[in-house]
Amino acid sequence: MRDEGADLAPSMLDLVRLSPRLLFPPGGVDLVRQIALLSGMSEGDEVLVVGCGKGVSLEHFVREYGVRGSGVDHDSRLVEETTDRFRELELGTRVQIQQGTADALPYRDAVFDVVVGEIGMTTRASAADAAAEVTRVTRPGGVVVLVQPVWKAPVDPVRRSVLSDHLGLRPQMLVEWKRLLREHGVSGLLVEDWSDDETAFRGGAAKPFPDFAELFSLPEKFGILRRAWSGWGWAGVRTVIAREREVHRLLTRERLLGLDLIKGVREAPAETPAPGDDSAPSAGTPEPDAPSDGDSEARSATDSDSFPAGGAGRDPDARPAPALDGESEPSLFDES
């Protein structure tokens, strides 16, 4: 969760969201395609993107794979703008965007075939709460995919705070994300490192978190900073500009932060054996050791048995259950 003091200045995430340009999340379109491949995304699947921002990846899923998309973002202004954009694109019947945070998703249990947690997922929620919620709304047998910044080396608290405030979210260690997913019944974890310059998943080397100065033209920068000034004032704008040199060093020279894709499958709830069921283990009889969950850190995904298609056994005409709070329908750093 971001500290209250972080709101005194815009973060990198805030600045990019102020841009009128539509940007794919870190990793670009290649990473978005990889998410679809690993999750077995197919026509009619119900797909949720948490921290959807302007809905760039969500639009790609809907157009390219024929899914029915839902998105959640904490920014009410952005939710309204994104909803209007999808209506203008005549995709309003296939996409629903709602305001909400990752620690209180406005959906009932087990309604999505694929849930994608994008980089903005932890802007207003802790990693633990976000992991619990994305798992809760995923159907048993459905796929959870997280695309998150991860610490690649130990970082002292002061520097971690500087970088986290600048980005507008709280990165975790990879081992922590894996532990949280396992605790909530996600197994068969697969990890891909998308911060490696030599990664096989994209055609050209690209930093996962380019600097603000590298993203936009000079006129675009002035326009974004003017919008930032209206929300944070000159003090906030000066603060975020002053952070740039230190953060640049942390991200580029020292390589402290990476970008990982983490994919797993939500397990079906364990069935309670009926009274007198001979298949249930008897008292005093030890159960066999649980098998390994088959976690892997892979650089390719070619075994289709390892990546079941989402939505097996679902009603193809079903839409996600209505929001619990009664709301209805009213990227970041790499360019497309």
N, C-alpha and C positions, 0 to 999 in steps of 0.2 A: 504494500500500500504506500502511495506517495505521502511524504510528510507535508503538513500544511504549508510549511515554508517554501516548498517547491512551487506553489502556485503564485509566488511573488514574481516569477519570471517565466516566460514561455519556454517549453522544452522543444527538442528537435521534433518530436511527434506533433506538438502544437503548431509549429511553424509549417511543417509539411501539410498539415490539414488545412491551413489557411490558404494554401496555393489553389488557384483555380484549375491547375492542371491535374489530370487523372494519372496517378502513378501506381504501378503494381507494388505490392509489398516487397520487402527485401527478398532477393533471390529472383525477382522478375517472373516473367511468364513461364520460364523453364521450370521453376519451382512449383508454380501453380499446376502445370501439367503433371508434374511428378506426384503431387498430392492426389490428383484424379486417378492416376495409374495405380498407386499403392492402395487406395481405398476401393478400387474396383467400381468407381463411380459410373452409373449407367442411367439410361432414360427412365424417368419416373421416380428416381430416388429422392428422398427428402434430405436436403443438405442444409446445415446451419453453419454460418460463419460468425464467430464471436470476436468482437473488436473489428467489425467489418469496415469501418471508416466510410470511404466513398463507394464501397461495394464493387471495386474493380475486379477482384478475384471472383466474387460471387457472380458478377455478370458473365465472366468467362465460363464458369461452371454451367450456368443456365444455357448459354448460347451453344457451347461446344458439346455438351454431354446430355442435354435435354432434361436436366434435373429440375426439381422445384425447390427454389431457394428461399432461405430465411436468413436475416442478418440482425445482429444486435450490436448497438454501440451506445456509449454513455452520453454522447454529445447530441442533445436534442436538435440543435441547429443543423448538424450534419445529417441526422436521421431525416429531417424534413427535406433537405436539399436532395439527398440520395433517393428518397421516395419519389419526389417530383421528377428526378432524372429518369428513373425506371418507367414512370408513366409516359414520359415523352418518347421513350424508346419502345413503347407499346409492350413492355414486359411486366406491367403492373399486376397482371393476373398470375404470373409465374414467380414473382418475388415479393416477399413481405419483409419490411424493415421495421424494427421496434426499438424504442429506447430502453436501455437496461444495462446492468453491470454484470460482469462474469460471476459474481458471487450471489446473484439472485436472478437467474435467467427466467424470463416470463413465459415458460412453457411447462407443460406437464411432464411426468416421467416417461422415459423410453419412447420418444416419438420420432427420432431422427435416425436415418441410416448412416449418415456420415456427419461428424461434428468437427469443424476445423477451428482451432484456437490460434488466431493471428497475433502478431507482435503486440498489438494494443490491448490484448486480453487482460493484462495485469496493471493497466493504467489506474483503475479504480477498485482493484480487488487483489487480495493476496494470492499467491500461487496455490496454497492449500485449498482455499475456497473455490478458486477457479477450476482446479482439477476435480473437485467433488461435483461441481455443477455440470461441467461438460460431460462427465460420465453419467450423471443422473438422467440427462435428457437423451442419451444415446440408447438405442434399442439393443437388447441382448444379441450378440452376434454382429452388431454394428461397429463401425470403425471410428476411432478418435485419432485425430492428427493435430499435433501441436507444432507450430513454427515459432521458435522462441530464441531470444538472445541468451547465451549461456556463458558463464565465466570459464575461461580456459586455464586460469591459474589463480592462486590465492591473491586476494586484493585486500589491502588494509581498509578499515572502515571509512576513513576520510575520503580516500580516492574513490571507493565504491559509491559513496554518497554523491560525490561530484558527478560521476558518470551517470548514475541512475537518475539524478535530477535533470541532467541535460537531456537524456533520452526520453524521460517522462514515463518510466516503468522500472520495475525491479527485476533484473536478471537473476537467474538461479544457476547453481551448478547442475550439470546433466544428471548426476547421480540423485539429486534431490527431485527433479522432475520424474525420473523413473520410479523412485520410491513412492511418490504421491499417486502416480497412476496405478501402480500395483495395489496400493492400499484400497483403492476404489474399484478393484476388479477388472483392470485392464491388463491383458496378458499378451504374450507373443510380441514383445516390444522390439521394434526395429528403429535404428538411429542412423541418420545420414548427416554428415557435416557439410554444410553449405557455405562455410566461411573459408574453405581451403581454395587457394588460387588454382590448384591443379585439379579441382573436382571434375569428375567425368559427366556431371549432370547438366552443364551449360557450355555453350560454345566458346565463350571468351571469358577470360579472367575478369572479375569485377569484385570490388570490395562490398561486403554485405551492408556496411553502414557508411556510405560516402558522406563527406562533410556537407553542411548546408551550402557552403560556397561553391561546391562542385555540382549542385543539383540544378540551380536556377540561373537564368541570365540576370544581368544587372537590373533591368527594369522590373523583372519578377521579384527580385530581392527587395527592392524599394516598396513594391506593392504589398508584399507579405509583411514587411516590417511596419508599414503604415497600419495594417489591420491589427498587428500585434500591439502597436502603441495604443490603439483604441481600447484594448482589453487589459493591458498591463502597465501602460504609461512608459515614459522614457526610462525610468529606473529599471523596469523589467527588461526592456530591449537592450539596455547597456549591459545588464547582467548576463544575458544569454550570449551576447557577442564576446564578452570577456572570457567566457568559458571555452571558447573555440580552440584556443591554442593548447590548453591542457588536455582537452578531450581528444583532439587530433593525435596527440602523442600517445595517449592511452590506447586508442583504437588502432593506430597504424604501426608505430614503432614497436610497442610492447606486446601487441596482439593479445590483449587480455580478454577480449570479448569475441565470441564466435556466434554463429547462427546454426542451430540444429533443427532438423525435422525429426520428430518422434512420433511413430505410428504404432497403434496397438488395437486389439479387438476387445470389446467389452464382453466379459464372460456372462453366461446365463446364470441366474440365481440358482444356488444349490437347492435341490428338491428335498423336502422333509419326508423320510420314509414313513409309510403308513404303519400303524400298529400291527405287529405280527409279521411284518415283511421280513422274510428270511434273508433278503439280499442286504439288509442293514447289518453292519458289523456288530457282533455281540460284545457285551461288556467284557473287558479283560482281554479281548483279542486285538492286538495292535494292528492299525491300518498300515498298508504299505506306504513307503516314503513317497511324498508328492513328486511327480516328475518335474524336471526343469521346465520353465516357461518358454525356453527356446529363444531368449533374447539374443539379438544380434546387432552389431553395428556394421551395416552393409554399405557398399558403394554401388550396388545394382539391384534391380528387382525384376527377376525373370521367372521365378518359380511361382506360377499362378496359384498353386495350392497354399502358398504362404500368405496370399493376399486375397481372401474371399471377397467376392462382390458384395457391396452393401445392399441391405434391404431384403435378404432372403426371407421368404415367408410373410412379407408384409402385404397389406391391401394396397394395390397400385393406385386406387382412387382416393386414398385417405390423405387428408392434409394434417399438419400438426395440430394438436389440440389447442383450443383458444387459450390466450394468455390468462394466467391466474389473476392478474391485476385488472382484467377487463379491458386492457388497451387493445386496439385493433390497428390495422394498417393505416394510417391517417389519410500508391501505396506506399507503400510509404516512400522508400528511398531509391528504388530502381525504376527506371523509365520503361514503359512498354516498348 
